[in-house]
Amino acid sequence: MLEMITRRFGGARRTLSRATVLPFLVRCAIGVCGLVAVSVAWPSGLFGTQYFVPLAVVALYPAFAPRGRGATFAALVVIGGWLLDTAFYDSEVSLWRVLTIAAALYLGHSLTALAAVLPSDAVVNFDVVGLWLARALAVILISAVLTVFALGLAAQLAGGPFLVATVVGLAGAAGATLLIARLVHRP
């Protein structure tokens, strides 16, 4: 057991000594996005207590191990915290919180995908990471503008027809997701 721990620490030290700047910064950005998402989503009373430590570990895990299901688990923990805060602690659902959580989750997930294919010791041109970030930030900006526009439109069109259109739209999205899933798993 001690030999395995020593070997793992030796491997981690070797990886850190060989790491280059841009892959390291990408992983740092993943950690920052995870911490921002967790800190905005979960109740503010948890900060400074021992209960925030496991949340921080879950938020930082995708930065250390970007391959696998860590980013998905961290996103589910963030969403669970937001639901807990809004449903049980009666926090108001404010637009800035929703947009911040969505932006941090999307950016963190996108950077995790980049880090999963980017070895920690790779020499990478800044354009690769810069274009990746620019594309992700453009998606965040466009979706935030469309969200604000849709919420403004929803306030003006509230009523029966809007509810029917929402349900039909959700059914269409679920149908498209099922169709894509079947097409992907088709032999």
Secondary structure by P-SEA (a helix, b strand, c coil): caaaaaaaaaaaaaaaaacccaaaaaaaaaaaaaaaaaaacccccccccccaaaaaaaaaccccccccaaaaaaaaaaaaaaaaaaccccccccaaaaaaaaaaaaaaaaaaaaaaaccccccccaaaaaaaaaaaaaaaaaaaaaaaaaaaaaaaaccaaaaaaaaaaaaaaaaaaaaaaaaaacc
